[in-house]
Amino acid sequence: MSQEKKCPFQTQQFGRPVDNNQHSQTAGPRGPMLMQDVHLVEKMAHFNRERIPERVVHAKGYGAFGTFTVTNDITEYCMADLFSEVGKRTETFARFSTVGGESGSADTARDPRGFSMKFYTDEGVWDLVGNNTPIFFIRDPLKFSDFIRTQKREPQSHLKPHWRRWDFWGEVPEALHQVMFLYGDRGTPKSARFMNGYGSHTFSVYNREGIRHWVKFHFKTEQGIENFSADEAIKLAGEAPDYSTRDLFDAIDAGDFPKWKMHIQVMPESEAAGYKWHPFDLTKVWPHQDYPLIEVGTFELNRNPSNYFQDVEQAAFEPGNLVEGIGLSPDRMLQNRVLSYPDAHRYRLGVNYHQIPVNQPQCPCETYHRDGTMRVDGNGGGSVDYEPNKMGGPKETGESIEPPMPVHGDGDRYDEFECDDQDYYGQPKIFWNNVLDADARERLCIAISNSMADSPQSIRDKMLKQFAKVHPEFAAGVESRLDTPADEPLPVA
């Protein structure tokens, strides 16, 4: 791309020089404004439209560019070109975010953290969209909008009472595993540099023989895990609400490039049906003793954005951006995200969001997409906009070795999960007994009791019953720290 010429003076958007940028046109020194002041109108019209709709979730975020380098051969599992040889490097972009807060909210809020990566491979863009936890609150997307509303502002007061989330979680015990992650130490990570990332969902990979394995992706920070205490997070929310954003930017600016090791867990396709945990349940992990981590490569962030809006705010990640060798799974949440993410981008950024530089593939691409708002790439010129054709237009390859995904059954609304106490509370029990030490358990109980302070007794009772099924000390530890319950909220007509 040729270097753009620098204009030595200010102009309007179509090139006319601006002779005066300090005073609007008026009828005399004290008269009314003149509509003919096109410079004023242009400035105000653009200003009124500077803010595109913010993301419904993950609105507060920051990111950077980097590289991914393969350090271990996994071609026996995956034929994706970016993993084709040890030492191969791929350009990347990563965005980190909170989930429930608005764009101006504090980085340090107790909230899961989005951990999304864009790989600019030689065969197209691969997006891996995940969080800093390996699980999530729900496993059926029909509940997603309801859950997110409990994290947002309530309709009457436009405030964020915490009782709403506990009211929801009390009715959805599948959420408890992630709730324990959220209110434990991992709920307030110090910065993106000091947290792990996970693809969270179960994905699939396949090799050149068309053999599929189910996988989970892990990114382990090489900076070490560091979290804020609850008091530190609250204090910084007032003093330095952009702490994490600044931490990553300053580290990269100083040449202290953060790194993560990518690993995968691999499950043979044949083992999925008989595994003790539902392998496509987003509220579950695969224990490492059953499916050990296999190293894949190193991910490094080494270049800050040149412009936040251009590179971070307009970045569009979607789980359906896949490359040959990587596929989906029957995970219900993943199946829905494949549809909902690009739908959100078309609303927020326009139908041609793929043309925004941060989203563009770095390999040749040919489609029959035409027209739409903000089409700026020549729009296909005079080439035909349909297929099949005899006019030299691009044709399908007709080649794919991705193995077919077996599907069966009659269309209906099914609860495919074994909804018993072991299903809801089995992994939370492991988390309480085997992952948390005594101090971490105490901090978990304190954080939950503080959040439940505005909950009425009926909501508290629902949650305490769940905590007791994990461990009696869990319920007792929360209940002993609860003060007088709030009054029951009254529904407003």
MONORLIN-V904966 format. One record per residue. N is the residue number from 1. PHI is phi in whole degrees, -180 to 180 (NA if undefined). Layout:
[[N | PHI] [N | PHI]]
This chain:
[[1 | NA] [2 | -70] [3 | -70] [4 | -69] [5 | -75] [6 | -85] [7 | -82] [8 | -79] [9 | -144] [10 | -74] [11 | -132] [12 | -76] [13 | -67] [14 | -108] [15 | 110] [16 | -67] [17 | -61] [18 | -94] [19 | -85] [20 | -153] [21 | -110] [22 | -113] [23 | -134] [24 | -74] [25 | -78] [26 | -136] [27 | -83] [28 | 82] [29 | -60] [30 | -119] [31 | -84] [32 | -72] [33 | -69] [34 | -106] [35 | -65] [36 | -76] [37 | -76] [38 | -66] [39 | -66] [40 | -62] [41 | -62] [42 | -62] [43 | -63] [44 | -72] [45 | -64] [46 | -69] [47 | -59] [48 | -64] [49 | -117] [50 | -68] [51 | -96] [52 | -74] [53 | -56] [54 | -76] [55 | -58] [56 | -65] [57 | -125] [58 | 62] [59 | -70] [60 | -91] [61 | -154] [62 | -153] [63 | -165] [64 | -164] [65 | -97] [66 | -170] [67 | -138] [68 | -117] [69 | -125] [70 | -73] [71 | -119] [72 | -147] [73 | -79] [74 | -120] [75 | -67] [76 | -66] [77 | -104] [78 | -136] [79 | -94] [80 | -56] [81 | -60] [82 | -66] [83 | -104] [84 | -69] [85 | -155] [86 | -63] [87 | 98] [88 | -66] [89 | -112] [90 | -133] [91 | -69] [92 | -139] [93 | -138] [94 | -129] [95 | -128] [96 | -118] [97 | -159] [98 | -87] [99 | -103] [100 | -90] [101 | -81] [102 | -77] [103 | -60] [104 | -96] [105 | -76] [106 | -82] [107 | -61] [108 | -90] [109 | -59] [110 | -72] [111 | -168] [112 | -61] [113 | -114] [114 | -68] [115 | -139] [116 | -116] [117 | -130] [118 | -120] [119 | -105] [120 | -89] [121 | -80] [122 | -71] [123 | -118] [124 | 123] [125 | -86] [126 | -114] [127 | -105] [128 | -115] [129 | -109] [130 | -146] [131 | -135] [132 | -89] [133 | -126] [134 | -81] [135 | -136] [136 | -144] [137 | -78] [138 | -134] [139 | -128] [140 | -128] [141 | -66] [142 | -64] [143 | -94] [144 | -64] [145 | -63] [146 | -66] [147 | -61] [148 | -62] [149 | -64] [150 | -70] [151 | -94] [152 | -99] [153 | -84] [154 | -80] [155 | -63] [156 | -78] [157 | -95] [158 | 63] [159 | -105] [160 | -122] [161 | -65] [162 | -74] [163 | -59] [164 | -63] [165 | -69] [166 | -70] [167 | -61] [168 | -68] [169 | -62] [170 | -64] [171 | -96] [172 | -130] [173 | -64] [174 | -61] [175 | -77] [176 | -59] [177 | -58] [178 | -71] [179 | -59] [180 | -68] [181 | -63] [182 | -64] [183 | -92] [184 | -85] [185 | -62] [186 | -71] [187 | -74] [188 | -134] [189 | -65] [190 | -67] [191 | -169] [192 | -57] [193 | -63] [194 | -114] [195 | -139] [196 | -84] [197 | -128] [198 | -142] [199 | -69] [200 | 66] [201 | -67] [202 | -86] [203 | -111] [204 | -125] [205 | -132] [206 | -145] [207 | -99] [208 | -73] [209 | -91] [210 | 76] [211 | -93] [212 | -97] [213 | -127] [214 | -87] [215 | -139] [216 | -126] [217 | -100] [218 | -129] [219 | -124] [220 | -100] [221 | -66] [222 | -93] [223 | -90] [224 | 90] [225 | -79] [226 | -137] [227 | -129] [228 | -82] [229 | -70] [230 | -59] [231 | -67] [232 | -63] [233 | -63] [234 | -65] [235 | -63] [236 | -71] [237 | -60] [238 | -92] [239 | -88] [240 | -147] [241 | -63] [242 | -104] [243 | -55] [244 | -68] [245 | -59] [246 | -66] [247 | -59] [248 | -68] [249 | -61] [250 | -67] [251 | -63] [252 | -66] [253 | -61] [254 | -88] [255 | 84] [256 | -92] [257 | -77] [258 | -73] [259 | -134] [260 | -134] [261 | -97] [262 | -86] [263 | -129] [264 | -130] [265 | -102] [266 | -124] [267 | -121] [268 | -57] [269 | -56] [270 | -71] [271 | -88] [272 | -63] [273 | -64] [274 | -103] [275 | -72] [276 | -66] [277 | -110] [278 | -64] [279 | -71] [280 | -113] [281 | -94] [282 | -69] [283 | -91] [284 | -122] [285 | -105] [286 | -99] [287 | -55] [288 | -67] [289 | -69] [290 | -86] [291 | -135] [292 | -64] [293 | -71] [294 | -116] [295 | -66] [296 | -119] [297 | -175] [298 | -117] [299 | -112] [300 | -127] [301 | -101] [302 | -141] [303 | -147] [304 | -75] [305 | -61] [306 | -82] [307 | -155] [308 | -60] [309 | -62] [310 | -63] [311 | -99] [312 | -105] [313 | -65] [314 | -96] [315 | -67] [316 | -125] [317 | -102] [318 | -153] [319 | -62] [320 | -79] [321 | -80] [322 | -122] [323 | -122] [324 | -57] [325 | 114] [326 | -126] [327 | -138] [328 | -96] [329 | -146] [330 | -75] [331 | -51] [332 | -61] [333 | -65] [334 | -65] [335 | -58] [336 | -72] [337 | -65] [338 | -58] [339 | -90] [340 | -75] [341 | -65] [342 | -63] [343 | -63] [344 | -65] [345 | -66] [346 | -65] [347 | -72] [348 | -80] [349 | -114] [350 | 102] [351 | -66] [352 | -101] [353 | -62] [354 | -69] [355 | -85] [356 | -64] [357 | -49] [358 | -66] [359 | -98] [360 | -72] [361 | -68] [362 | -104] [363 | -132] [364 | -59] [365 | -135] [366 | -138] [367 | -131] [368 | -105] [369 | -67] [370 | -140] [371 | 64] [372 | 92] [373 | -59] [374 | 61] [375 | -80] [376 | -129] [377 | -111] [378 | 96] [379 | 59] [380 | 82] [381 | 56] [382 | -98] [383 | -71] [384 | -67] [385 | -115] [386 | -147] [387 | -152] [388 | -78] [389 | -153] [390 | -111] [391 | -106] [392 | 83] [393 | -72] [394 | -63] [395 | -122] [396 | -66] [397 | -75] [398 | 73] [399 | -125] [400 | -160] [401 | -111] [402 | -63] [403 | -67] [404 | -65] [405 | -91] [406 | -63] [407 | -132] [408 | -160] [409 | 108] [410 | -91] [411 | -67] [412 | -167] [413 | -101] [414 | -112] [415 | -100] [416 | -83] [417 | -94] [418 | -79] [419 | -87] [420 | -116] [421 | -62] [422 | -65] [423 | -68] [424 | -76] [425 | -115] [426 | -61] [427 | -74] [428 | -58] [429 | -64] [430 | -61] [431 | -62] [432 | -66] [433 | -79] [434 | -110] [435 | -100] [436 | -89] [437 | -88] [438 | -61] [439 | -67] [440 | -66] [441 | -63] [442 | -64] [443 | -64] [444 | -62] [445 | -63] [446 | -65] [447 | -63] [448 | -67] [449 | -63] [450 | -63] [451 | -70] [452 | -87] [453 | -60] [454 | -93] [455 | -88] [456 | -73] [457 | -62] [458 | -63] [459 | -74] [460 | -59] [461 | -61] [462 | -59] [463 | -73] [464 | -63] [465 | -64] [466 | -66] [467 | -60] [468 | -65] [469 | -73] [470 | -78] [471 | -168] [472 | -56] [473 | -69] [474 | -65] [475 | -63] [476 | -65] [477 | -65] [478 | -77] [479 | -62] [480 | -67] [481 | -103] [482 | -88] [483 | -89] [484 | -59] [485 | -69] [486 | -75] [487 | -68] [488 | -62] [489 | -66] [490 | -97] [491 | -65] [492 | -104] [493 | -67]]
